[in-house]
Amino acid sequence: MHIHVNGRNVEITDAIKAYAKEKLGKVAAHYDQIQAIDIILTVIKNPSVADSHVAEVNCKVFGDLIRVEEKAESMYASIDLISDKLERQVRKYKEKNLKSKSNMESIRTSAKEENIEE
């Protein structure tokens, strides 16, 4: 799995990059079907904007894309928020896929049983 960190209007330090990879790497441990996580960290330079640090994540899963965005007053806070949000969405996606697979298996087995009885 690949984690890539980009910055817009901000210099990405090694500390921020390591922190983002650590927090979002834990999400990848929950679901092994994640191919890549792209993190885009942005700072809005308008002084009237309170939550000026934005973190966006595009999580590539086989056949799908999970996108999450959060804003906060500091970059570390936005990474924390996005980590929690991504974890919830990945868990929801995983459960949805497991349910659909188990439903398909139950349909197949019931179809096989009907064919055997005939």
N, C-alpha and C positions, 0 to 999 in steps of 0.2 A: 504494500500500500504506500502511496506517495502523498506527502503533505507539502504543499507549496504555499509560501507566504509572500504576498506582494503589498506594496504601500503606495497610496495616492496622497500627495501633498504632505508626506511625512517620511522621515528617514527611519527605516526599520533597523533597530539595534539588535544586537545578538541576544540581549536579554528578553526583549519582546518576542523575537522569533522563537527562542527556546521555550518561553512560557506558553505561547500559542500552540506550539507543537506538542508540548507536554499535556495541556488541558484537552486538546482535541484528539490527541492520540489515545486517550482513555476511552473516548467514544468509539473509536475503531476497534477496541478490544471487545466491545459488546456484540459486534456483528462482523463476521468475517467476509461478507460479500461486498464490502466497501472497496472500490478500486482506487479512488483518489479523493483528497480533500484540498480544495483551493481556498485560501484565506486571503481576503482583501481588506486591509486596514486603511481607513481614510480619516483625515482630520479636516473638518469644515472650518475655514479661516474667518468666517463671519463672527464678529464678537457678540452679536445679539442672539446667537444660537447657544442655548444652555448645554445641550448634550451634543458636543461637537466631535466626539470620537465615535466613529462608526466602524463596526466589524461586520463583514459579510462572509458567508461560507457557502460554497457550492460543493456538495458532497455527491460524488458520482458513484452510484450503485448500479449493478448490472441492469441495464435497460432503463434506468430512471435517474432523476436528478433531484436531490433534496436541497433547497435553498433557504437560508436563514439569514436574517439581518437584525442587528441590535445597535442601539445608540446609548452612550453613557457619558459621564463627565470625564472619565479617564480611560485610557486604552485598556488597562488591565481589567477594569470593571466591565467594559464591553466584551472582552474575551471571556470573562467568567459567565456573563449572561448568555452569550452565544453558545458556550459549551453546554450549559444546562438545557437550552432550547433545542440544540441539535441532538442531544442525547434523548430527549423525549420524542422527537420526530423519528429518529432512527429506530427506537424501540417500537413505536407505533407502526412504522413501515415493516419491521421484522415480524411483528405479531400478525399483521395483515397478510403478509406472504405465507406465514406458517399456517394460518387458518385456511387460506385458499388452497394450499397444497394438501392439507389434510382433508378438505372437502372434496377435492378432485380424487384423492385416493379412496375415500369412502364411496364415491360414485362409481369408480372403477371396480371396486370389490363387490359392490351390490350388483353391478351389471354382470360380473363374472358369475356370481352366485345364481342369478336368474338364468343365465345360459346353461349352467350345470344342471339345474332342476328340469329344464325342458328336455 
